[in-house]
């Protein structure tokens, strides 16, 4: 009789524990689709092997999957579920078609690693939140913004503000600006000039450079010629391609630091960041992807965390609840503070890491920077500067 009573108690305890588990019946699945370029030239093998600072190191799906995998326990506990599908596009029209197809298939959120115009085509084709993981163009946050478009990768203005703050903190106020010849370099140089003006730095000279196989144009990329004839505290190089910038440190006429796209570079992430649990994040990603974690990978990892947080906050949906959770939630990016999306441009607030490629030298916002609401808003376009007409 005692044995039977004891067995009943164990059975009753087990039933109670089972009933205490989250009941997932009726829970909706948050479906997300990642749209990437087909035959992405940024991921061409020889280019990836060069490992330019600030450039992607591999497919971003790997970062999203790591973020979702880390959240699996919390998702299970909440009775929530997130699924990730992928689509590739070879053109702007193909990206638009992929977005429409994903929405018809039940996707609640789209993730993109696309050029700016393709990203806008995706955002305009659907009525879903779109998370931009890879394009730093300021126009996506300013004049070409969209109400449902959010950005996890830092903007170009955030990167240049981080460097300008660093230069101010070190009293390196006189700058020699070297700018490449591509249209992208010209746009980014304008952004750099805005940051330089914002923080009271001085450009003593601005010079163009050009990498060329033509022997007659060899001098256009000669560091000694380009950095002669002026007195400066630092050289700021704008080189979207990255090849010239990586060769510039230690080759200037004056013994001065190089910043921008070579030397000291502002990044969202570096695999050697050693604070706030960052080493564990980098190790988990490296184990899964078999490569170091880059800024773009961090943005993709954050997208996975954002999807999981939205699903946990509203396990039964609907899409509107998930969209609201994405826009208004806070996230832990292992950078020492809670991160959130700005209401005026959809950009994720975040500290920036300053790296020479070997490790993290410092962080921005620089020590001593002040702001009436959030010091992270000293990086990038602040609310009074907004050109985005849409409300979130």
C-alpha positions, 0 to 999 in steps of 0.5 A: 500500500505504501509503495502504491501511495508513493508511486501515486505521489510521484505520478501526481508530481510529474503531472503537476510539472507537466501542466506547469510547462508553457502551453504552446497550443495556438502559438503563432510562428514568426516567419522571417525571410532573409534576402541577399544578392545572388553571386555577391561580389563582396563575398568573392573568395579572393576579396574575402581572403584580404579581410578588409576592415569594415567589409563582410567576411561571409554570408549573414545567414550564419549570424542570424542563425547563431542569434536564434540558436542562442535564444532557443531556450527562451523561445521554448519556455515562452512557447514561441517559435521563429523560422528563417527562410532565405532568398537570393536576388540577381536584380532590383526587380528580383529583390522586389519579387522575392519580398512579395513572394515572402509576404504571400508565404506568410513572412512577418519580417524581412531581413535584407543584405542588399544595395540601398536601391534594392533595399528601398524596393523591398521596403516599398513592395511589402507592408512588413518590417524590414531589417537592414543588416548590411547597407550603411548608406545615410540616405536610407536613414535620412531623405530615403527613409521608410517607416517600417525600415530598421537598420542594425548595421551602423550608418556611415555617419555613425562611423565618421562621428566615432572617429571624429570624437576619437580625434577630438579626445586625443587633440588631433585636430588638423587633418589631411583628407585623402579621397578615392575616385568612386561615386561612393567615396565622394558620398562618404567624403561628404559624410566625413566632412559633416562629422569633421564640422560637427566636432570642430576639426580642421581639414588642412588639405583634401587630395584625391587618390587613384589606384591604377594599372597604368604606369602613367598614373602610378603617382596618383596613389603614391603615399609619399607624394600624397602626404607631402607639403602639409602639416597635419595631426592625422591622415583620414582616408576614404577608400570604399574599396579598401586596397589603398587604405590598407597600405597607407599606415607607416608610409606617410611623410610625417609620422602621423596616425591614419584613420578612416578606412585604414589604420584606426577604423570605426566598426560595429564589432571586432572579434577581439573585443574583450568586454561585456561577454563579447569573447563568448559571442565571438567564440560561439559565432566562430565555432558555428561559422568557422571564421571571425565575427565581423560587423555585418555578422554582429548586425545579423546576430542582433537581427536574430536576437530581435526576432526572438525577442519579438516572438517571446513578447507576443507568442501568439502574434499577430504581425502587428504585435511583432512589428511593435515589439521590434520597433519599441524593444530593447536589446543586449548586444554585448556592448555594455548598454541596452540598445534600441531603435531611434524613432526618427530614422530606424537606426539601432543606437549602439556604441562603436568600436575603434580598431586597428585590426589587431584589437579594440583600441577604444570605444565611442561615444568618447569619454566626456561626450554629453547629450541631453537624452542619450549619449549614443545619439552623439553618433549619427544624425540626431533628432534635430538633424533628421531629414526622415519625414515618416513617423514610427 
